[in-house]
Amino acid sequence: MSLKEDLYEQAYNSILKSVPPETLNKLQEAVVMRHMANLGHILAGTEATVKSIVMEVEKEFDVTFTEMTNGSRQRFFVVPRQITMWLISKTRKNITLEAIGALFDKHHATVIHAFNQVENDIQTDLEYRERLAMILNRLGFKTTWKQSDIGRGGEFTFTRKTNHDKTEAPVEQECEA
């Protein structure tokens, strides 16, 4: 048995032992399985957490999450809010636009607008793209920018290095003009 499988088994047994057998129902079993899936992501190092994304954006833009969610339309708050929404959407495929919107007390259409704005700014603003790349690098992603052969824009990609095998796992992300 591998170390990873052994850790899974230990965690699973620990969770099951904390719940009396007579009260273990399908919902609780589903919760246990969800915890196990989260443990797998942590062990594999394949996902940035929402908390780590928020913390890195807060650090980069010197703004708090509370300030990002205050509803202000000032660029100082809008840009980090949009970047946070985009990062969550791109790095956490299991989180819906509705859930991201709820996190910021916004409608999912606002998340779509934020997504489109970030995609546009990546294409047109070098400083913006570099700041986004710095955040992704701190989250454990390697970023690349390939300038378009025909005019403005290009392709912005990022990949995540996994902890267990030192190989790169691609994150499906391309921005083209």
Rosetta silent file (secondary structure, phi, psi, omega in degrees, C-alpha in Angstrom):
SEQUENCE: MSLKEDLYEQAYNSILKSVPPETLNKLQEAVVMRHMANLGHILAGTEATVKSIVMEVEKEFDVTFTEMTNGSRQRFFVVPRQITMWLISKTRKNITLEAIGALFDKHHATVIHAFNQVENDIQTDLEYRERLAMILNRLGFKTTWKQSDIGRGGEFTFTRKTNHDKTEAPVEQECEA
SCORE:     score description
SCORE:     0.000 S_00000001
   1 L     0.000  136.600 -179.600    0.000    0.000    0.000 S_00000001
   2 L   -76.805  164.340  177.785    1.349    3.446   -0.897 S_00000001
   3 H   -59.066  -41.978 -179.548    1.798    6.253    1.608 S_00000001
   4 H   -62.240  -46.885  179.320   -1.074    8.146   -0.014 S_00000001
   5 H   -63.444  -38.577  178.685   -3.429    5.151    0.230 S_00000001
   6 H   -63.492  -42.120  177.661   -2.350    4.582    3.839 S_00000001
   7 H   -64.404  -40.703  175.889   -3.123    8.213    4.715 S_00000001
   8 H   -57.549  -49.841 -177.186   -6.530    7.898    3.050 S_00000001
   9 H   -62.311  -42.669  178.462   -7.320    4.763    5.035 S_00000001
  10 H   -62.203  -45.522 -179.784   -6.201    6.321    8.326 S_00000001
  11 H   -64.656  -44.774 -179.164   -8.226    9.459    7.727 S_00000001
  12 H   -60.273  -48.642  179.719  -11.293    7.504    6.611 S_00000001
  13 H   -63.611  -38.832  178.394  -11.164    5.214    9.655 S_00000001
  14 H   -62.130  -43.543  179.398  -10.609    8.167   11.974 S_00000001
  15 H   -66.384  -44.696 -179.327  -13.658    9.966   10.604 S_00000001
  16 H   -63.873  -36.956  179.818  -15.819    6.838   10.760 S_00000001
  17 H   -67.443  -24.031 -179.148  -14.752    6.101   14.355 S_00000001
  18 L   -79.485   -9.620 -179.827  -15.886    9.568   15.408 S_00000001
  19 L  -115.351  123.801  177.800  -19.467    8.790   14.302 S_00000001
  20 L   -58.393  135.957 -175.735  -21.460    6.092   16.137 S_00000001
  21 H   -55.524  -35.914 -177.055  -22.339    3.303   13.637 S_00000001
  22 H   -70.087  -17.510  179.999  -26.061    3.472   14.414 S_00000001
  23 H  -103.017   -3.210  179.849  -26.184    7.149   13.377 S_00000001
  24 L   -73.258  113.144  179.156  -24.145    6.837   10.212 S_00000001
  25 L  -117.220 -176.629 -176.847  -26.559    7.524    7.369 S_00000001
  26 H   -61.659  -38.880  179.483  -26.164    8.239    3.666 S_00000001
  27 H   -63.569  -46.392  179.304  -25.716   11.977    4.217 S_00000001
  28 H   -64.452  -37.805  177.715  -22.954   11.453    6.768 S_00000001
  29 H   -64.285  -38.574  177.272  -21.303    8.911    4.505 S_00000001
  30 H   -64.301  -39.494  178.083  -21.404   11.462    1.667 S_00000001
  31 H   -63.095  -42.952  177.830  -19.795   14.040    3.963 S_00000001
  32 H   -60.338  -43.951 -179.261  -17.032   11.558    4.821 S_00000001
  33 H   -65.434  -36.086  177.613  -16.442   10.885    1.136 S_00000001
  34 H   -64.829  -42.363  177.064  -16.289   14.644    0.445 S_00000001
  35 H   -61.658  -38.425  179.085  -13.676   15.035    3.182 S_00000001
  36 H   -65.796  -39.833  177.968  -11.718   12.196    1.629 S_00000001
  37 H   -63.809  -41.721  177.572  -11.832   13.889   -1.777 S_00000001
  38 H   -63.073  -40.028  177.071  -10.580   17.121   -0.224 S_00000001
  39 H   -60.937  -40.435  178.076   -7.778   15.210    1.464 S_00000001
  40 H   -60.723  -42.017  178.260   -6.831   13.777   -1.923 S_00000001
  41 H   -65.197  -38.559  179.180   -6.576   17.267   -3.412 S_00000001
  42 H   -65.635  -45.888 -179.644   -4.453   18.411   -0.494 S_00000001
  43 H   -64.169  -38.088 -179.051   -2.126   15.416   -0.794 S_00000001
  44 H   -78.441  -22.159 -178.352   -1.841   15.850   -4.551 S_00000001
  45 L    66.161   32.502 -174.170   -1.380   19.589   -4.284 S_00000001
  46 L   -95.414   -6.965 -178.350   -3.523   20.067   -7.369 S_00000001
  47 L  -134.230  141.198  169.249   -5.791   22.858   -6.217 S_00000001
  48 L   -83.381  142.270  177.944   -5.371   26.223   -4.672 S_00000001
  49 L   -82.301  157.648  176.794   -7.900   26.800   -1.914 S_00000001
  50 H   -59.181  -41.103 -179.934  -10.325   29.697   -2.028 S_00000001
  51 H   -61.782  -43.438 -179.496   -8.733   30.961    1.182 S_00000001
  52 H   -67.123  -35.626  177.146   -5.214   30.887   -0.291 S_00000001
  53 H   -63.278  -49.222 -179.946   -6.444   32.701   -3.413 S_00000001
  54 H   -59.507  -44.356 -178.229   -8.113   35.409   -1.341 S_00000001
  55 H   -62.714  -40.441 -179.901   -5.030   35.800    0.866 S_00000001
  56 H   -68.733  -38.868  177.313   -2.702   36.197   -2.122 S_00000001
  57 H   -67.347  -41.708  176.697   -4.957   38.796   -3.770 S_00000001
  58 H   -56.978  -45.009 -178.738   -5.247   40.657   -0.468 S_00000001
  59 H   -64.598  -45.682 -176.268   -1.454   40.685   -0.196 S_00000001
  60 H   -65.897  -38.332 -173.772   -0.873   41.771   -3.804 S_00000001
  61 H  -105.827    1.715  179.744   -3.405   44.605   -3.776 S_00000001
  62 L    51.847   51.877 -179.954   -3.200   45.615   -0.094 S_00000001
  63 L  -141.498  146.605  179.610   -6.948   45.232    0.302 S_00000001
  64 L   -91.066  161.634  177.603   -9.000   43.032    2.634 S_00000001
  65 H   -61.734  -39.070  177.372  -11.662   40.555    1.595 S_00000001
  66 H   -58.312  -41.811  178.047  -14.212   42.662    3.476 S_00000001
  67 H   -67.111  -35.928  178.321  -13.217   45.656    1.364 S_00000001
  68 H   -66.482  -30.320 -176.333  -13.485   43.562   -1.808 S_00000001
  69 L   -96.878    8.121 -175.661  -17.014   42.521   -0.860 S_00000001
  70 L   -76.672   -4.535  177.227  -18.225   45.979    0.212 S_00000001
  71 L    86.254    0.288 -179.474  -19.948   46.607   -3.130 S_00000001
  72 L   -64.607  145.309  176.537  -17.793   49.595   -4.020 S_00000001
  73 L  -101.131    9.952  177.152  -17.321   50.334   -7.714 S_00000001
  74 L   -70.023  137.446 -177.559  -13.985   52.064   -7.152 S_00000001
  75 H   -53.582  -34.702 -179.723  -11.253   50.496   -9.284 S_00000001
  76 H   -56.008  -32.810  179.899   -9.129   50.008   -6.150 S_00000001
  77 H   -99.880  -32.034 -176.074  -11.685   47.405   -4.958 S_00000001
  78 H   -66.683  -45.840 -176.176  -13.112   46.201   -8.276 S_00000001
  79 H   -59.804  -51.380  178.855   -9.825   44.948   -9.780 S_00000001
  80 H   -64.176  -34.512  177.883   -8.874   42.655   -6.873 S_00000001
  81 H   -63.112  -45.376  179.702  -12.481   41.437   -6.615 S_00000001
  82 H   -65.501  -41.433  178.673  -12.543   40.548  -10.318 S_00000001
  83 H   -63.885  -41.193  178.441   -9.152   38.863  -10.169 S_00000001
  84 H   -61.890  -45.158  178.039  -10.231   36.812   -7.149 S_00000001
  85 H   -59.616  -44.915 -178.442  -13.398   35.709   -8.964 S_00000001
  86 H   -63.887  -45.194 -179.344  -11.368   34.787  -12.073 S_00000001
  87 H   -62.746  -42.914  178.596   -8.752   32.864  -10.079 S_00000001
  88 H   -62.052  -44.983 -179.696  -11.389   30.878   -8.196 S_00000001
  89 H   -61.881  -41.751 -175.718  -13.167   30.078  -11.458 S_00000001
  90 H   -79.790  -30.744 -175.375   -9.977   29.016  -13.244 S_00000001
  91 H  -101.385  -16.975 -179.024   -8.304   27.043  -10.459 S_00000001
  92 L  -121.578   82.167 -174.454  -11.344   25.515   -8.739 S_00000001
  93 L   -63.021  -20.687 -177.187  -13.362   23.843  -11.482 S_00000001
  94 L   -86.062    1.263 -179.436  -15.860   22.397   -8.980 S_00000001
  95 L  -103.918  125.076 -176.407  -17.108   25.828   -7.832 S_00000001
  96 L   -77.108  162.181  175.506  -20.008   27.267   -9.820 S_00000001
  97 H   -61.723  -36.149  177.967  -20.354   30.863  -10.973 S_00000001
  98 H   -62.613  -41.775 -179.948  -23.372   31.153   -8.685 S_00000001
  99 H   -67.877  -39.578  177.449  -21.286   30.052   -5.695 S_00000001
 100 H   -63.876  -43.483  177.474  -18.510   32.503   -6.569 S_00000001
 101 H   -60.027  -43.110  179.588  -21.103   35.258   -6.887 S_00000001
 102 H   -61.913  -36.204  178.348  -22.596   34.344   -3.512 S_00000001
 103 H   -58.417  -34.070 -178.412  -19.157   34.581   -1.923 S_00000001
 104 L  -104.475    8.171 -176.975  -19.036   38.235   -2.998 S_00000001
 105 L    58.144   43.869 -178.480  -22.780   38.889   -2.583 S_00000001
 106 L  -128.379  160.555  176.199  -23.032   39.298   -6.366 S_00000001
 107 L   -78.272  154.327 -179.564  -25.123   37.771   -9.149 S_00000001
 108 H   -61.815  -25.845  177.620  -23.495   35.138  -11.376 S_00000001
 109 H   -65.558  -32.159  176.406  -23.741   37.617  -14.286 S_00000001
 110 H   -66.339  -36.951  177.580  -21.357   39.888  -12.366 S_00000001
 111 H   -65.344  -41.714  177.596  -18.925   36.972  -12.139 S_00000001
 112 H   -62.094  -43.294  177.739  -19.177   36.477  -15.909 S_00000001
 113 H   -61.831  -43.893  178.483  -18.495   40.197  -16.433 S_00000001
 114 H   -60.409  -44.130  179.077  -15.501   40.000  -14.070 S_00000001
 115 H   -57.773  -49.070 -179.896  -14.214   36.962  -15.941 S_00000001
 116 H   -63.620  -38.205  179.721  -14.472   38.766  -19.289 S_00000001
 117 H   -65.411  -43.459  178.431  -12.822   41.897  -17.883 S_00000001
 118 H   -63.317  -44.866  178.437   -9.851   39.930  -16.537 S_00000001
 119 H   -57.448  -43.214  179.030   -9.482   38.092  -19.853 S_00000001
 120 H   -65.564  -44.980 -178.333   -9.458   41.443  -21.681 S_00000001
 121 H   -66.168  -32.725  175.348   -6.991   43.040  -19.260 S_00000001
 122 H   -59.659  -39.896 -176.944   -4.626   40.071  -19.590 S_00000001
 123 H   -73.613  -30.297 -168.619   -4.506   40.753  -23.316 S_00000001
 124 H  -112.790  -13.446 -171.730   -4.039   44.521  -23.142 S_00000001
 125 L  -127.709  106.948 -177.360   -2.225   45.447  -19.916 S_00000001
 126 H   -60.936  -46.855 -179.013    1.322   44.220  -19.276 S_00000001
 127 H   -61.532  -42.042  178.524    1.447   45.393  -15.619 S_00000001
 128 H   -60.303  -48.175 -179.663   -1.904   43.738  -14.910 S_00000001
 129 H   -61.128  -40.679  179.815   -0.733   40.470  -16.492 S_00000001
 130 H   -66.712  -38.886  177.757    2.505   40.544  -14.480 S_00000001
 131 H   -65.777  -41.998  177.445    0.632   41.077  -11.205 S_00000001
 132 H   -62.620  -41.513  178.323   -1.697   38.199  -12.015 S_00000001
 133 H   -62.983  -38.697  178.587    1.313   36.018  -12.868 S_00000001
 134 H   -63.409  -41.639  178.272    2.925   36.904   -9.506 S_00000001
 135 H   -63.177  -47.783  179.521   -0.226   35.819   -7.648 S_00000001
 136 H   -60.997  -39.780  178.105   -0.384   32.567   -9.612 S_00000001
 137 H   -61.636  -42.563  178.750    3.324   31.929   -8.960 S_00000001
 138 H   -67.438  -24.969  176.797    2.798   32.344   -5.211 S_00000001
 139 L   -83.357   -1.833  177.024   -0.108   29.894   -5.448 S_00000001
 140 L    98.366   18.074  179.153    2.270   27.337   -6.983 S_00000001
 141 E  -105.909  148.781  172.694    1.574   27.826  -10.690 S_00000001
 142 E  -101.195  127.809 -176.668    4.049   28.404  -13.481 S_00000001
 143 E  -110.222  150.216  174.782    2.819   31.049  -15.922 S_00000001
 144 E  -138.759  149.239  175.669    3.724   31.698  -19.527 S_00000001
 145 E  -129.429  122.975  177.504    2.851   34.426  -22.005 S_00000001
 146 E  -115.103  112.623 -179.725    3.234   33.867  -25.731 S_00000001
 147 E   -63.116  139.797  177.803    2.837   37.036  -27.767 S_00000001
 148 L   -66.296  143.407  177.946    0.570   36.723  -30.772 S_00000001
 149 L   -72.911  -20.416 -176.315    2.294   36.648  -34.153 S_00000001
 150 L  -120.329   88.803  174.191   -0.356   38.956  -35.557 S_00000001
 151 L    82.148 -146.778 -175.213   -0.704   42.186  -33.621 S_00000001
 152 L   -79.698  165.308  177.208   -1.802   42.631  -30.037 S_00000001
 153 L    88.915 -172.488 -179.546   -2.713   39.985  -27.527 S_00000001
 154 E   168.134 -157.330 -177.036   -1.409   36.514  -27.059 S_00000001
 155 E  -123.475  121.221  177.929   -1.803   33.377  -25.019 S_00000001
 156 E  -106.904  121.548  179.399   -1.558   33.342  -21.216 S_00000001
 157 E  -130.097  158.141  172.859   -1.265   29.870  -19.703 S_00000001
 158 E  -145.921  148.170  178.879   -0.480   28.420  -16.323 S_00000001
 159 E  -130.074  154.327 -178.700    0.337   24.963  -15.001 S_00000001
 160 E  -109.233  127.716  174.366    0.473   23.583  -11.487 S_00000001
 161 E   -82.874  132.366  178.375    3.424   21.585  -10.248 S_00000001
 162 L   -88.693  153.038 -177.180    2.319   18.653   -8.126 S_00000001
 163 L   -78.726  -29.163 -169.926    4.112   17.821   -4.909 S_00000001
 164 L   -87.430  -20.989 -177.887    4.232   14.063   -5.264 S_00000001
 165 L  -134.259    5.505  175.432    5.870   13.498   -8.620 S_00000001
 166 L    61.062   18.185  175.404    7.563   16.774   -9.627 S_00000001
 167 L  -103.214  166.800 -179.440    5.708   16.833  -12.945 S_00000001
 168 E   -98.833  134.111  175.399    3.479   19.563  -14.211 S_00000001
 169 E  -105.851  120.377 -177.101   -0.267   19.123  -14.387 S_00000001
 170 E   -69.426  143.958  171.387   -1.855   21.464  -16.920 S_00000001
 171 L  -106.865  126.465 -175.794   -4.691   23.700  -15.901 S_00000001
 172 L   -66.413   99.822 -176.315   -7.012   24.266  -18.806 S_00000001
 173 L  -153.522  115.601  173.409   -6.436   27.967  -19.338 S_00000001
 174 L  -142.480  139.577  176.677   -5.883   29.901  -22.500 S_00000001
 175 L  -125.524  113.819  179.600   -6.606   33.534  -23.291 S_00000001
 176 L  -119.941  145.901 -179.846   -6.487   34.478  -26.915 S_00000001
 177 L   -75.562    0.000    0.000   -7.178   37.814  -28.540 S_00000001
